[in-house]
């Protein structure tokens, strides 16, 4: 009997030692995350999207300077993104446009403690064995959703000195396969950067499509601005909270975007007064039952979409959730007024 | 790839490699292949990459690739097979093998892969800084799944959500036809 007790005690001690060594506690992970140390850098990144019919490989050059300055050049398509401290300029050569919008202070890719904090509500977070990435010492953090299969699992390698995200792996909700890889192949900190690199030079003949500032609104203000009732889901997966409602109205066209996030993944609910079908029809989209409506699935790579038409607006839900979760969220969408109304008498 | 006309034959070559081509199209392609060295090379490369695809699929099904594996494989593909790295919709429209070439190239290069050959960082920003200006402003576009996908990804990017920084670019380039090299 004593031998049995001894074995059990040894087993418990061993389990404690192992758990502290392999999977750090949530608090430990947060402590291990290096504080973001702004640094200018120049690098080249490789991105592989495994989700489409054929894996897509591309690479891009990235220049970044603290203060919200960034430049990305997609090598294959010649696309450019410039963030000049005030505005974000996205040049789409295949469409002959530059999309300009106020910068939200983005620039650089740094893992922030508050992201971790929010992610802890819906992910098991732990430090796993890591390796050098682009010559930099890294710390690998794994995010496994509490509800396995409901949303992607992610692995992130963070530079231990700067907090820069060096590598990201995303695994599919439905099949646990690697669906997305983004990694710095080359990276140089504190390079000599020409200030001109952070100014967008619009090529001749290219039109600039500008969006004004779109602040986050309350539902009533968004309804007033867009001219259509704001829709919200009655159901959200664990950890998702509403982050922002954006609205706009131009030339009779009204649009609302409601954004939800769990710290790592985002869900967008769009509604509009009109809807434009894709110019290049990819073929018949499979239908999906949404309570009293019938929607359509849209395969958008890592992101899945559902579009449908309700009496008050055209709607679409975009996110990385599993299809069953997407359908559940979309099926629970009601107008803000309906959701705010007191429950009917039982 | 000798001239612009070859572009229209690439879809036929892709179907030919897939053994999906017959009738007048087959005759037309065979006639062209006899005269065009570029398209014969293209056909040979497609057949070669097709043979390597099982390796790509094996890579895809890995639950956890070893650190550094995919990055270097893909990087080598991009660096050494630059012309094959446009697997976006316009490229796919020319035939499914064209769209899969980049990944197959990655697999091919994996076999010759070594850990030590990282190139120094270049300065490609210079060539873009020399482009000319033509400012002009128009109102934003109306909604569609394409534009909403881009909006979704851009907002995710602004939130610095993990792995979304590049998705905004992918979303944009997947939203319409893409100019090749």
Boltz contact constraints between the chains, C-beta under 6 A:
constraints:
  - contact:
      token1: [A, 42]
      token2: [B, 121]
      max_distance: 6.0
  - contact:
      token1: [A, 46]
      token2: [B, 71]
      max_distance: 6.0
  - contact:
      token1: [A, 46]
      token2: [B, 74]
      max_distance: 6.0
  - contact:
      token1: [A, 46]
      token2: [B, 75]
      max_distance: 6.0
  - contact:
      token1: [A, 47]
      token2: [B, 166]
      max_distance: 6.0
  - contact:
      token1: [A, 48]
      token2: [B, 74]
      max_distance: 6.0
  - contact:
      token1: [A, 50]
      token2: [B, 60]
      max_distance: 6.0
  - contact:
      token1: [A, 54]
      token2: [B, 87]
      max_distance: 6.0
  - contact:
      token1: [A, 54]
      token2: [B, 99]
      max_distance: 6.0
  - contact:
      token1: [A, 54]
      token2: [B, 100]
      max_distance: 6.0
  - contact:
      token1: [A, 55]
      token2: [B, 103]
      max_distance: 6.0
  - contact:
      token1: [A, 56]
      token2: [B, 87]
      max_distance: 6.0
  - contact:
      token1: [A, 57]
      token2: [B, 74]
      max_distance: 6.0
  - contact:
      token1: [A, 57]
      token2: [B, 77]
      max_distance: 6.0
  - contact:
      token1: [A, 57]
      token2: [B, 85]
      max_distance: 6.0
  - contact:
      token1: [A, 57]
      token2: [B, 102]
      max_distance: 6.0
  - contact:
      token1: [A, 58]
      token2: [B, 85]
      max_distance: 6.0
  - contact:
      token1: [A, 59]
      token2: [B, 78]
      max_distance: 6.0
  - contact:
      token1: [A, 61]
      token2: [B, 124]
      max_distance: 6.0
  - contact:
      token1: [A, 63]
      token2: [B, 125]
      max_distance: 6.0
  - contact:
      token1: [A, 74]
      token2: [B, 169]
      max_distance: 6.0
  - contact:
      token1: [A, 76]
      token2: [B, 85]
      max_distance: 6.0
  - contact:
      token1: [A, 76]
      token2: [B, 86]
      max_distance: 6.0
  - contact:
      token1: [A, 77]
      token2: [B, 173]
      max_distance: 6.0
  - contact:
      token1: [A, 77]
      token2: [B, 178]
      max_distance: 6.0
  - contact:
      token1: [A, 79]
      token2: [B, 169]
      max_distance: 6.0
  - contact:
      token1: [A, 92]
      token2: [B, 172]
      max_distance: 6.0
  - contact:
      token1: [A, 93]
      token2: [B, 179]
      max_distance: 6.0
  - contact:
      token1: [A, 94]
      token2: [B, 176]
      max_distance: 6.0
  - contact:
      token1: [A, 94]
      token2: [B, 177]
      max_distance: 6.0
  - contact:
      token1: [A, 94]
      token2: [B, 178]
      max_distance: 6.0
  - contact:
      token1: [A, 94]
      token2: [B, 179]
      max_distance: 6.0
  - contact:
      token1: [A, 95]
      token2: [B, 176]
      max_distance: 6.0
  - contact:
      token1: [A, 104]
      token2: [B, 158]
      max_distance: 6.0
  - contact:
      token1: [A, 106]
      token2: [B, 158]
      max_distance: 6.0
  - contact:
      token1: [A, 109]
      token2: [B, 165]
      max_distance: 6.0
  - contact:
      token1: [A, 131]
      token2: [B, 67]
      max_distance: 6.0
  - contact:
      token1: [A, 131]
      token2: [B, 68]
      max_distance: 6.0
  - contact:
      token1: [A, 154]
      token2: [B, 162]
      max_distance: 6.0
  - contact:
      token1: [A, 156]
      token2: [B, 162]
      max_distance: 6.0
  - contact:
      token1: [A, 168]
      token2: [B, 162]
      max_distance: 6.0
  - contact:
      token1: [A, 168]
      token2: [B, 163]
      max_distance: 6.0
  - contact:
      token1: [A, 170]
      token2: [B, 163]
      max_distance: 6.0
  - contact:
      token1: [A, 177]
      token2: [B, 61]
      max_distance: 6.0
  - contact:
      token1: [A, 180]
      token2: [B, 163]
      max_distance: 6.0
  - contact:
      token1: [A, 181]
      token2: [B, 70]
      max_distance: 6.0
  - contact:
      token1: [A, 182]
      token2: [B, 163]
      max_distance: 6.0
  - contact:
      token1: [A, 182]
      token2: [B, 166]
      max_distance: 6.0
  - contact:
      token1: [A, 183]
      token2: [B, 71]
      max_distance: 6.0
  - contact:
      token1: [A, 185]
      token2: [B, 71]
      max_distance: 6.0
  - contact:
      token1: [A, 185]
      token2: [B, 75]
      max_distance: 6.0
  - contact:
      token1: [A, 186]
      token2: [B, 121]
      max_distance: 6.0
  - contact:
      token1: [A, 188]
      token2: [B, 121]
      max_distance: 6.0
  - contact:
      token1: [A, 196]
      token2: [B, 129]
      max_distance: 6.0
  - contact:
      token1: [A, 197]
      token2: [B, 125]
      max_distance: 6.0
  - contact:
      token1: [A, 197]
      token2: [B, 129]
      max_distance: 6.0
  - contact:
      token1: [A, 201]
      token2: [B, 131]
      max_distance: 6.0
  - contact:
      token1: [A, 201]
      token2: [B, 133]
      max_distance: 6.0
  - contact:
      token1: [A, 202]
      token2: [B, 133]
      max_distance: 6.0
  - contact:
      token1: [A, 202]
      token2: [B, 134]
      max_distance: 6.0
  - contact:
      token1: [A, 202]
      token2: [B, 135]
      max_distance: 6.0
  - contact:
      token1: [A, 203]
      token2: [B, 131]
      max_distance: 6.0
  - contact:
      token1: [A, 204]
      token2: [B, 132]
      max_distance: 6.0
  - contact:
      token1: [A, 204]
      token2: [B, 134]
      max_distance: 6.0
  - contact:
      token1: [A, 207]
      token2: [B, 136]
      max_distance: 6.0
  - contact:
      token1: [A, 207]
      token2: [B, 138]
      max_distance: 6.0
  - contact:
      token1: [A, 208]
      token2: [B, 136]
      max_distance: 6.0
  - contact:
      token1: [A, 208]
      token2: [B, 137]
      max_distance: 6.0
  - contact:
      token1: [A, 209]
      token2: [B, 138]
      max_distance: 6.0
  - contact:
      token1: [A, 209]
      token2: [B, 140]
      max_distance: 6.0
  - contact:
      token1: [A, 210]
      token2: [B, 137]
      max_distance: 6.0
  - contact:
      token1: [A, 211]
      token2: [B, 140]
      max_distance: 6.0
  - contact:
      token1: [A, 250]
      token2: [B, 139]
      max_distance: 6.0
  - contact:
      token1: [A, 253]
      token2: [B, 142]
      max_distance: 6.0
  - contact:
      token1: [A, 255]
      token2: [B, 143]
      max_distance: 6.0
  - contact:
      token1: [A, 259]
      token2: [B, 155]
      max_distance: 6.0
  - contact:
      token1: [A, 264]
      token2: [B, 162]
      max_distance: 6.0
  - contact:
      token1: [A, 266]
      token2: [B, 156]
      max_distance: 6.0
  - contact:
      token1: [A, 266]
      token2: [B, 161]
      max_distance: 6.0
  - contact:
      token1: [A, 268]
      token2: [B, 152]
      max_distance: 6.0
  - contact:
      token1: [A, 270]
      token2: [B, 148]
      max_distance: 6.0
  - contact:
      token1: [A, 272]
      token2: [B, 143]
      max_distance: 6.0
  - contact:
      token1: [A, 276]
      token2: [B, 142]
      max_distance: 6.0
  - contact:
      token1: [A, 276]
      token2: [B, 144]
      max_distance: 6.0
  - contact:
      token1: [A, 298]
      token2: [B, 145]
      max_distance: 6.0
  - contact:
      token1: [A, 300]
      token2: [B, 149]
      max_distance: 6.0
  - contact:
      token1: [A, 305]
      token2: [B, 145]
      max_distance: 6.0
  - contact:
      token1: [A, 316]
      token2: [B, 148]
      max_distance: 6.0
  - contact:
      token1: [A, 318]
      token2: [B, 152]
      max_distance: 6.0
